[in-house]
Amino acid sequence: MNILNMIPSVYKSRRMGIRIFIVSALILTMLSGFFIIHVYANDQSPNEPLVLVEQNYLVTDVAAGDTLWSLANRYVPEGESVRSYMKKIREVNQLTGSLLREGQILYIPQ
């Protein structure tokens, strides 16, 4: 047997082993990533309500010149501050700021 003929097959099997290792590592990494995403996507925050409570809302269209302050001031229940009512309107409508657009639909808690 000629030793030179055996050398390439050793290198081929080593390369194949390295390729199998790399592919296996990539598959394992992808599966762990999917598992982590699945776990965090199904994680319920303790701040989220588990039971939906029915509440009455007034639905209104934002008119030209309306501001969050003017709407809150118009519909604020007696005994509540306009500022705290603005906060409620912001939370119900998932607003990040006080900017409103004409034609925007808002739910006003009653």
Buried (B, 14 or more C-beta within 10 A) or exposed (E): EEEEEEEEEEEEEEEEEEEEEEEEEEEEEEEEEEEEEEEEEEEEEEEEEEEEEEEEEEEBEBEEEBEBEBBBEEBBEEEEEBEEBBBBBBEBBEBEEEEBEEEBEBBBBE
